[in-house]
Amino acid sequence: MPRWQGKSKGTPLGYRIFVFVIRTFGLKPAYVLLRFVAFYYLLFSWSSSKHIYRYFRRFHRYGLIRSVISIYRNYYIFGQTLLDKVVVMAGIDNKFTYDFDGEDNLRQIVKGGRGGILLSGHVGNWEAAGHLLKRLDTRINVVMYDGEHQQIKDYLEQVTGGRNLKVILIRPDMSHVYAMGEALQKNELICLHADRFLEGNKTVPRNFLGEEAHFPQGPFLLSSSFKVPVSVVFAFKESATHYHFYGSTLLERSADESKTDFMDRLLSSFTRELEQKVKMYPEQWFNYFNFWGK
């Protein structure tokens, strides 16, 4: 099986340096500094580079040189999305622009008054679509593993002030399920990342980019348990200051559909949408482990 440890890289000092540069000199100088960081990861982070190299070579059929260049660009864009996320969530002045495909689908969820679930993955940077989140006039709750270093979490909370997004941490006592239910009762939206799992979690195999990969069962099981509409959402960086948001048509469990059948339909829709977007934006795949591991 793929071995993702539930943790993200980075240090509190690194975040402080970049936030200082952004607030003092602007986002562009921070991007310049980021080029050196991306080059460092290209040279010295073989534990992650080997997996993303295989992804470009085997699943996109890139040549050797193009694969290496794409690894660098992948690290660089990933760093940009992290900085963009801080800028948007902290309310720092920026020149970001957005295209929205499927905004009406999310507005339809809010209008329904029952809340809804957004399925996404570790590609692109949908959180940076901050203006859309504000225009929806409801809270977005992101369900995630407690994988960030506590000092990093505390610092980012201080910087962003908790704007726009509320984090619901996955707990062994299943208290996150109750927190999700309370949020839905308030007509809020729940975002679940559905492309990673910790070792020991239940998974479901699906063909993805031509080979069998394992997806976590949890997000789809939860989505099928709540009787609310579901949309698959992504946002990809198309230039230094422009993002493109995608929100799929709404998926709802029909009266005569079992939970298992609906869960299977959700999984098929998610993998189909994810595969399509990864082909469109191959360098914005941010899963640095053996995703297709047996």
C-alpha positions in Angstrom: 0.0 0.0 0.0 1.1 3.6 -0.4 2.7 4.9 2.8 1.7 8.5 3.6 2.5 9.4 7.1 -0.1 12.0 7.6 2.4 14.8 8.0 3.5 17.8 5.9 6.9 19.2 5.4 8.0 22.7 6.5 9.1 24.5 9.6 7.7 27.5 11.6 10.9 29.5 10.8 10.3 28.9 7.0 6.8 30.2 7.2 7.9 33.2 9.2 10.5 34.1 6.7 8.1 33.9 3.7 5.4 35.8 5.5 7.9 38.5 6.4 9.1 38.8 2.8 5.4 39.0 1.5 4.4 41.7 4.0 7.6 43.7 3.5 8.4 43.4 -0.2 5.3 41.7 -1.7 4.5 38.3 -3.2 6.7 38.5 -6.3 10.0 38.7 -4.2 8.7 35.7 -2.1 8.3 33.8 -5.4 11.9 34.6 -6.3 13.1 33.2 -2.9 10.9 30.2 -3.5 12.8 29.3 -6.7 15.9 28.5 -4.5 13.8 26.4 -2.1 12.3 24.4 -5.0 15.8 23.8 -6.4 17.0 22.6 -3.0 14.1 20.1 -2.8 14.9 18.9 -6.3 18.5 18.2 -5.3 18.1 16.8 -1.8 14.6 15.5 -1.3 14.9 12.2 -3.1 12.3 10.5 -0.8 9.6 12.6 -2.5 11.2 13.3 -5.8 11.5 9.6 -6.8 7.7 9.2 -6.5 6.9 12.4 -8.5 9.5 11.4 -11.1 7.8 8.0 -11.6 4.5 9.9 -11.9 5.8 12.0 -14.8 7.7 9.2 -16.5 5.2 6.4 -16.2 1.8 8.0 -16.2 2.5 11.1 -18.5 5.2 9.4 -20.6 7.6 12.4 -20.2 11.2 11.9 -21.2 14.1 12.1 -18.7 14.9 15.8 -19.0 11.3 16.9 -19.1 10.5 14.8 -16.0 13.3 16.5 -14.1 12.2 19.9 -15.1 8.6 19.0 -14.2 9.7 17.9 -10.7 11.3 21.4 -10.2 8.2 23.1 -11.5 6.0 20.9 -9.3 7.9 21.9 -6.2 7.9 25.6 -7.2 4.1 25.6 -7.9 3.4 23.8 -4.7 5.3 26.4 -2.8 3.4 29.1 -4.6 0.1 27.6 -3.7 1.1 27.5 0.0 2.1 31.2 -0.1 -1.1 32.1 -2.0 -3.2 30.3 0.6 -1.6 32.3 3.4 -2.1 35.6 1.5 -5.8 34.9 0.8 -6.7 33.6 4.2 -4.8 36.4 6.0 -6.5 39.1 3.9 -3.2 40.4 2.5 -3.7 42.7 -0.5 -3.2 40.7 -3.7 -4.0 40.8 -7.4 -5.5 37.3 -7.7 -8.2 36.7 -10.3 -10.5 33.7 -10.7 -12.5 31.9 -13.3 -15.4 29.9 -11.7 -16.9 26.9 -13.4 -19.7 25.4 -11.2 -20.2 28.3 -8.8 -23.9 27.9 -9.3 -23.7 24.3 -8.1 -22.3 25.5 -4.7 -24.8 28.3 -4.5 -27.5 25.7 -5.1 -26.2 23.8 -2.1 -26.4 26.8 0.2 -29.8 27.7 -1.1 -31.1 24.2 -0.2 -30.5 24.9 3.5 -29.2 21.4 4.4 -25.5 22.1 4.0 -23.3 20.0 1.6 -20.1 18.2 1.1 -17.2 19.1 -1.2 -14.9 16.3 -2.2 -11.4 17.5 -3.2 -7.8 16.3 -3.3 -4.2 17.3 -2.9 -4.0 18.9 -6.4 -4.1 22.6 -7.2 -5.2 24.9 -4.4 -8.9 25.2 -4.1 -8.6 27.1 -0.7 -7.1 30.0 -2.6 -10.5 30.7 -4.2 -11.2 32.9 -1.2 -13.4 35.3 -2.9 -15.8 32.5 -3.9 -15.9 31.3 -0.3 -16.9 34.8 0.8 -19.5 35.2 -1.9 -21.2 32.0 -0.8 -22.0 33.6 2.5 -21.4 30.4 4.5 -18.6 28.7 6.4 -16.3 26.1 4.8 -15.2 23.3 7.2 -12.1 21.4 6.1 -11.8 17.9 7.5 -8.2 16.8 7.8 -5.6 14.7 9.7 -3.7 16.5 12.4 -0.5 16.2 10.3 0.9 19.7 10.6 3.5 20.4 13.3 1.7 22.1 16.2 4.0 25.2 16.0 3.2 25.6 12.3 -0.5 25.3 13.0 -0.3 27.9 15.8 1.7 30.3 13.7 -0.6 30.0 10.6 -3.7 30.5 12.9 -2.0 33.7 14.2 -1.3 34.9 10.7 -4.6 34.1 9.1 -6.9 34.8 12.1 -8.9 31.7 11.1 -10.6 33.6 8.2 -12.9 31.8 5.8 -12.0 28.2 6.7 -12.6 26.2 9.9 -10.6 23.0 10.4 -12.2 19.8 11.8 -9.5 17.4 12.9 -10.0 13.6 12.4 -10.0 12.1 15.8 -9.9 8.4 16.9 -13.0 8.9 19.0 -15.0 9.9 15.9 -15.8 13.3 17.4 -15.2 14.8 13.9 -18.3 13.0 12.6 -20.4 14.9 15.2 -18.7 18.2 14.4 -19.5 17.6 10.7 -23.2 16.9 11.6 -23.4 20.1 13.6 -21.9 22.1 10.7 -24.3 20.7 8.2 -27.2 21.6 10.5 -26.0 25.2 10.3 -26.1 25.0 6.4 -22.3 25.0 6.2 -20.1 23.2 3.7 -17.8 20.3 4.5 -14.7 19.7 2.4 -13.1 16.2 2.5 -9.8 15.4 0.8 -10.4 12.0 -0.8 -7.0 11.0 -2.2 -4.9 10.1 0.9 -5.1 7.6 3.7 -3.0 6.5 6.6 -1.7 2.9 6.7 -4.4 0.7 8.3 -7.4 2.7 7.0 -9.9 0.9 4.7 -9.4 1.6 1.0 -11.2 0.9 -2.2 -9.3 0.1 -5.4 -9.9 2.1 -8.6 -8.2 2.3 -12.0 -6.5 5.7 -12.1 -4.3 6.9 -15.0 -4.2 3.4 -16.3 -3.2 1.5 -13.1 -4.9 0.4 -10.0 -4.7 2.8 -7.1 -6.2 2.7 -3.6 -8.5 5.5 -2.4 -9.7 6.0 1.2 -13.1 4.6 1.9 -13.8 7.1 4.8 -14.6 10.3 2.8 -17.0 8.5 0.5 -18.6 6.6 3.4 -19.2 9.8 5.3 -20.5 11.6 2.2 -23.0 8.8 1.7 -24.1 8.8 5.3 -25.3 12.4 5.4 -28.3 13.1 3.2 -26.9 16.2 1.7 -25.7 17.1 -1.9 -22.1 16.5 -2.9 -19.9 18.3 -5.4 -16.3 17.5 -6.5 -14.2 20.7 -6.4 -10.8 21.7 -7.5 -8.9 25.0 -8.2 -5.8 25.2 -10.3 -3.2 27.9 -10.7 -3.0 29.0 -14.3 -0.6 31.9 -13.9 1.1 33.8 -11.2 -2.1 35.6 -10.2 -4.9 33.6 -11.8 -6.8 30.5 -10.6 -9.5 28.4 -12.2 -12.1 26.9 -9.9 -14.2 23.8 -10.9 -17.3 22.6 -9.1 -19.0 19.5 -10.5 -22.8 19.0 -10.8 -24.4 17.9 -7.6 -24.6 14.3 -6.6 -27.4 13.1 -4.3 -28.5 9.8 -3.1 -31.8 8.7 -4.6 -34.6 7.2 -2.5 -34.1 3.7 -3.8 -30.3 3.8 -3.8 -28.3 2.0 -1.1 -25.5 3.7 0.8 -23.0 1.3 -0.8 -24.2 2.0 -4.3 -24.1 5.8 -3.7 -20.7 5.5 -2.2 -19.5 3.6 -5.3 -21.0 6.3 -7.5 -19.3 9.0 -5.6 -16.0 7.3 -5.8 -16.3 6.8 -9.6 -17.3 10.4 -10.1 -14.4 11.6 -7.9 -11.7 9.5 -9.7 -13.1 10.5 -13.1 -13.0 14.2 -12.2 -9.5 13.9 -10.6 -8.0 12.0 -13.6 -9.4 14.6 -16.0 -8.0 17.5 -14.1 -4.6 15.8 -13.5 -4.3 15.4 -17.2 -5.0 19.1 -17.7 -2.7 20.2 -14.9 0.0 17.5 -14.6 2.4 19.6 -12.6 -0.1 20.4 -9.9 -0.2 16.9 -8.5 1.0 17.1 -4.9 1.1 13.5 -3.6 4.7 12.8 -2.7 4.4 9.1 -2.0 3.9 5.8 -3.9 0.2 6.5 -4.8 0.0 3.4 -6.9 1.7 1.1 -4.4 0.5 -2.4 -3.9 
